[in-house]
Amino acid sequence: MLKKTEVPSKGRPFKNNATYCVGTGRIGLALQKEYIDHLKVVQEYIGFKYIRGHGLFCDDVGIYREEDLDGTSRKFYNFTYLDRIIDSYLEHNIRPFLELGFMPEKLKSGEQTIFYWKGNVTPPVSYEKWAELVEAVLNHLIDRYGREEVITWPVEVWNEPNIAFWAGTMEEYFKLYEYSAKAVKRADPRIKVGGPVICGIETEKWLRSFFEHCIGNNLPLDFVSRHCYTVGEPTRRGQFVYHEVYEPAYMIEELKETRKIMADYPQIANLPLHITEFSSSYVPVAAVHDTTFQAAYIARILSEAGEYADSYSYWTFSDVFEEYDVPRSLFHGGFGMVALNSIKKPVFHTFEFFANAGKELLYRDENLIVTKDDRRYVIIGWNWHDTRTGSAGSDREYALSIPSIGRQAILIKKQVGGDYANPLQTWSNLGKPRTLNREQKKILLKSAEPLQTDTKLIEENGFYNVNLTIPCNHLYMLEIMPVNDITDTYEGFDAAEFFGLK
């Protein structure tokens, strides 16, 4: 059905927090060259402010050490790899959103681990030594990077303590939070600290219990954090996982629910809400992550999530990631918006488009936003549909009347979907090679770019008339900019006559 829409000339601020933070696997992966290659691509085209990942205290980063000296066990802190990692982040204009975890080998109280890389998830054998570690790391960062810099780095206590990422009880997590938060504030009271970093299980119980514990014990709490995924239980087929995928508005409702719970506590109600992980699937071998469906689906979330959350960190920016194992092939259902060999997945462009959106929101529905800056419109449209339902999905059609910003303008259109910016399809056409030769890599890098076209717009009665058809599982960005046409200053130039120029 054609949707005729007259766009107003005035709107309201677009609460677009899509580029505030992005996720990574364990931060020790930043020691790999390809990881940094991907970070460079993401920062060049999108430009995230913060990066958040696991493993700050894991032994591959190597901070916490104990050794016997003359029969006495002594602890010391080794910052060699931490400095290298943080230096790499800052060199690429991205700051750490620090997650405190997991448990160093010498502080663990048990053997329970998570992932291929065996992050230990047990409580500390000594909460005092844990707190000393937290404070020592922050003091080192302050010494190296400057106090005024480090106080801008948020600190989150642990990761998903309501599921298998924490072997202790809820009460033991609250104890960990108390020791950690106080240690953070000893380093500098201006550093923001938060939690409880839960994900989807007993949400209300955990949030209310955490809030009441913090309030009742007068604990520091500067922000609330949680995670959001929007799929049902996984079904394994070979090396891939598939899910029922919920409506993207499912996440919006989770954010509303969280805000509603926060509102019941005056001390909590107006705190920032950070979603430090989100995606469709929570599994790093889910085929959905590599598809054009994902690009359109995530666009719907980005269009509205900023109304309720101060950040929403896509999990993750890169397929250099090892939760289940070393990736087996180029496309393996990985979390990243960049596949191996620096190939942009369709969802990369979702974030690229929103990074370029205007600051003023003029119009929004479930498939389109119209935004504006001083002399520029940016329109983002999407149409997601799970074709596994047996339906091919229908087109979304718009006839937009947009107030002019000049007699003549150029309309630049970028298209993701179908044959465009769909390297998964090209990889399939190439026979699904597990590794790439140079020629295959060149082909895939080119196939990952959107189709870009442009046309001339002429004002009609104070409006531009723009028609847009969005097929199933496509994503578009339209940019409208005024043009100063000086064609009449070129004597004898008549490309229209000879070359068909419009």
N, C-alpha and C positions, 0 to 999 in steps of 0.2 A: 504494500500500500504506500502511495506517495504521501509524504508528510510535508505539507506546505507550512513554512515557518518564517515569520517576520522577526528578525533578530533585533532586540532593542539597542539603542545607542549607548545606554548606560547600564552598568551592571554592579557587581560587588566584588570584593577581593576574592581571587581564586586561591583557596587554601590548598596549595599544591606542595606537598612535602615529599614528593617522589624521589628526590635526589638528596635527601638529608642523610641517609645511611644505607649501606649495602652490606650483605653478608659475605663471609668467606668460610672456608673450612677451617681447620686448625691453623693458627697463625704461623706455625713452623713451615707451612708450605710456601711462605713468602721467601724462603731461601732458595726456591727453584726458579730458574730463569723463565720458564714458560708462564708461571704465575705472574711474574712481573711484566712480561709481554702483554698478558691479558689486562692487567691493571692499567697499563699505559693506554690501551685502546679504549677501555671504559672511561678513563678520566678525560681523554681527548674529546670524546663524543658526548658524554653524559655529564661527568663532573660531580661525583658524589662528595659530600662534605666529610662523612665519617665511614669507617669500616669496622665491622664487628665479627669476631669469630671465636672459636674455642681454643683451648690448649695453651693459654698463657703460662701456666705453671707445669705443663707436661714436660717430661724429661727430654723431648727432642729440642726444646728451647733451652733447657739445661740451667735454669736459674738457681734452684734450691739444691744444695749439695751438703753432705755431711761426710767427714772423714776422720779416721783415727790418727791422732798426733800424740806420740808418747803415751799411748794407752788411754787417751782422753778423746771422746767423740766431740768434734767441734763442727758447727755449721758455718757455711759461708755462701755467698750469693755470687753467681757468675752471670754477668750481663752481656757477654760477648755476642750471642745470637739475638738477644732482645734488642740491643742497639742497632744491629744490622737490619732487623725487621722494621723497627720504627723509623729508622733513617729512610728506608725504601718507601714507606708510606708517605712521609713528609715530602720526599723528593717528588712524589706524584700528586702533591697537593690534596692529600686525604689524611684525616686524623683518626687515631684509634678511639673506638667506643669500647672500652676495656671490659672484658668479661673475666671475672675471677674464677678460674678453674683450669684443668681438673686437679686431682691431688698428686703432688710429687711422690715419687717412689718412697722417699725417706720419711714422708709424713702420713702415708696411708695407714688406715686401721684395718684394712681387709684386702681381699684379692679381686673384688668385683670390678670388671672393666666394661667399657663400651667401645664398639667399632673395631675395625681391622687394626687400627693403630693403638688399641688398648689403653684408652684414657681411663684412669682409675677414678671411680665415682664414690668411693667410701669417705666417710667423715674423717677429719684429721685425727691422728693419734694424740695431738696436742693442739688445742684451739689457741693457746698462747703463741706457739711457734707459727701457726698459720697467720695470726694477726701480725706478728713481727715481720713475716714474709710480705704481706700486703703493704705494710707501712714502708718497709725497706725498698720495695720496687717503686712505689710512688715517689719516695724521696730521691731515689736514683734518677727517675725520669725528670723530676724537678731540677736536679743538679745539671742534667745533661741538656735539657731542652728549654729550661726557664720556667719559673713559677707561673708567670702570666699566661704562658702557653698551656701548660699541663692542667691548670684549673678549668680549661675549656673541654677537657676530655671526660665524658661521663664514665662512671664505673658501675657495672652491673654484677650482682653477687650470684655466681653459679649459673647453671643452665638447666631448665626444666626439672626442678626437684620433685615435681609431682608424678614423674614417670621414671623410666629406668636409668636416667642420668644421675640419680641420687640414691645411694643404698641406705641412707638413714631414714629416720622418721620425719614428719612435718616439724615436730618440735626441735629435732636436731638441725634441720635447715634454719629454723628461726634463730637457734644459737649461733650457727655459722654466720647468718646475716648480722647478728648483733656484734660479734667480734670483728667482722669485716668492715661494717659501716663505721664503727668507732675508730678502727685503724685508718680508714680513708680520711676521716675528719682530723685525726692527729697529724696526718701529712699536710693537710690544708683544709680548713673548714669550708672553703669555697668550692671544693670539688664536689660534683653532684653524684650521689649514690642512690641506687634503687634496686627494685626487685618486684615480685618474686619470680619472674621469668618463667611462668607456667605455660603449659601447652595443652589445652583442650580437654583435660580430665578433671572433674570436680572443681570446675572454675570458681563457682560462687563460694564453696567451702574454703578453698585456698585463699582467695582474695580477702574474704571477710576475716578469716583467722589471722592472716598476715597483717592486715590493717589494724585489727584490734590489738595484736601483739606489739606492733610498733607504737601505737598511741599509748597503750597501757604502760609501756616501758620507756616512753620518751626517747625512742630511737630515731636516728636520722633517716629521713625518707624524702628524697628530692624529686623522684619520678616513679611512676609505676610502669612495669614492663611485662609483656606477655607475648606469646606466639600465636599465629593463626594459620591453619591449613584447612582446605575446603574440599576434602575428598573423604569417601567412606573407606572401609577396610580394604587392604590390598589383596589382589589375586595374582599369584606368581605363574608366569608362563615362560618357561625357559629362563633366560637371563634377565627378563623384563618383568615389571610389575604394572598392573592396570587397576583402576579404581572406578567406582561410581563418582562422578564429579558433580558437586553441588552447584547451585546457582552462585555466581560471584557475590551477589548480595548477602550470602550467608556470612561472609567475613564482615560486611558492614553491620549486620545485626550483632555479631560478636562484639564489635567495637561499641555499639550502642549499649549492649548489656554491661560491658565493663564500665562505661561511663555512668550508667545508672547505679551500679554498685558503689562506685567511688563517691557519687553524690550523697550517699547516706552518711558520709563521714566528713564533717566540715573541714577537718585538717587535711583531708585527702582530695576533696572534690575538685579543686582547681589545679592539681599537680599535672605536669606533662604526662602524657601516655605514649610510651614508645613500644611499637611492635617490632621487636628486634629479630624476628624471623617471620616471613610469610611466603607462601606460594600456593599452588594448587596441591600437588602431592608432597608428602613429607618423606618420600623414599628416593634415594639417589640413583635408582635404575627404573624410573617411571617414564615410559615413552612420551607421555603428554608434554614433558618439559621441552622437547625438541621441536614441537609442532607450531604451525601457524595458529591453531586453536589457542595455544597458550598466550600468544601475543594479543589476540583480541580479548580473551578472557581476563587477563591481568589489566588491560586498559580500563575495563569497567570498574575494577577495584580502585585503580589510581584516580579515576574521575571523581570519587566521592570520599575516599578514606580520610582525606585531610580535614573533613568536617569534624572528625571525632578523635583522630590520633595526630600527635605532633611529629611522628615519624613512622614509617613502615618499611622495614629493611628486607628487600628481596633476598631470598636464600637460594642461590648465591650468585656472585658476579662471574665465577669461573668454574669450568669443569676440571681444573686441576684440584682434585678433591678425592679423598681416600677413605670414606667411612666404611664402605663395603669391601673395597679392595682397590688396587690400582686399576683405573678404567681400562676396559677390555677392547674398546674400539672407539672410533671417532665419535659416533653418535651412540650413546648407551643409556639414554634417559637421565643424564646427569642434571644436577640442579642448576648449573651455570647458565648465564645469559651469553657467555662466550664458550664455544666448544674448543676442543683441542686444535692446535694449529692456528689459533686466533681467528677462528671462523665465527662470525656473529650469528647467533640464533635469531629467529623471528622476534622473540621477546626483548632482545637487545633494543630493537627499534621502538618498542613501546616506551621504554624509559628515555630513549633519545628524543622521541616526539614530545613527551611530557616535560623533558628538560627545556624544550624550546617553546612551551606554551606561554601565552600572555599572562600578565598578572591580574587582569580584570576578567571575571567570568560573566559573560553576557547571556549564555543559554546552556542548559544541560538537560539531557534526558538519558535513558538507559543505553543509548547507542551513540551519543554525540555530545561534544562540548564545543562551544564557540568562545574563544578568549581574545583579549585585545591588549596590546601595549599602546604607546602613544600614537604610532603611525603604522600599525601592523596588526592584522588578524591572524590567529592560528586556530584552525578547526581540526579536531581529532575525532575520527569516527571509527567504530568497530562493530563487528557482527560475529559473535561467537555462537557455535552450535556443535553439540556432540553428535556427530553423524552415526555413531554406534546405535542410536535410537531407531535407526531405519529410515529416518527422514533426511532428505538432502538439505533441509533448511531453506529459508526464503531470504531474498534480498531485502535490505533496508534502503528505502529511497527517500531522498530529501530534495525539496525545492526551497532554497534559502534566499531570503531577501535581506541583504546586509547593508546597513548605512554606509554610504561611500566615504572614503577618506581622500578623494581626488577624482578628477574626471576620468582618468585612465589608471589602471592598475595591472599588475601581473599576478596571475594565480599559479602558484607552484604546487603540484600535487605529487605526493610520495605514496606508493602503494606497496603493502606487504600482504602476501597471500597468493594462493594459486601457484603460478610459475615464478613469482617474484619474491625475493628475500626468503626463499624456501630451500636452504641448502640440504635439508633432510631428503627432499625429493631428488635433488641432484646426486647426492650420495647414493641413493637407491639406484638411480639410473647408471651410476658408475659401477654397480655390482656390490655395493656395501663393503668397500675395502676396510680392513681393520686399521691399517696404517696407510699413509698417503705418500706417493711419489711427488716430485716437484710439479709435474703437469696437473695431476689431480688436485693438488693444493691450490694452484692458480685458478682452476675452474671453479672450485668451491668458494674461494674468496670472492670471486666475481658474482657467483650465484647468490651470495648472502646479502647483496645490496638491494634496496627497494628500487622499483621502477619510478623514475622521476620524469614527469611531463610538465609542460607549462602552457598557458594560454593567456590571451589578452582579455581584460575586463573593461568594459565601458559603462560608465554610470548611466542609469536610466531612472529619471525622476528621483534622484538622490539616493538610489540603491544600486548595489551589484546583485545580479541574479545568478545564483550558483546552484547547479544541479549535481547531486552526488548519489551514486548507487553503490552500496556496500554489499558485495556478495558474502556468502557464508564463509566464516573464518578468514576474514580480511580485516586489515587495519589500514587507515589512511591518515595522512596529515596534509592539510591544505594551508598554505601560507599566502596571504594577500598583502601586497605592498604597493603603494602608489608609485607611479612612474612619471618622470618628467620627459615627455616625448619631444625630442629635438630633431626629428626626422627631416623637417623642412630646412634645416641648415646644411643638408648634404645635397649639393647640386648634382644632378645627373644620376643619382643613385635610384635605381628602379629594379630591385631584386624581385619585386612582385611580378614584373613582366617576364623576367627571364628564369626565375627559380621558384616561383610559386609562393613567395613570402607573403604572409597575410598582413 
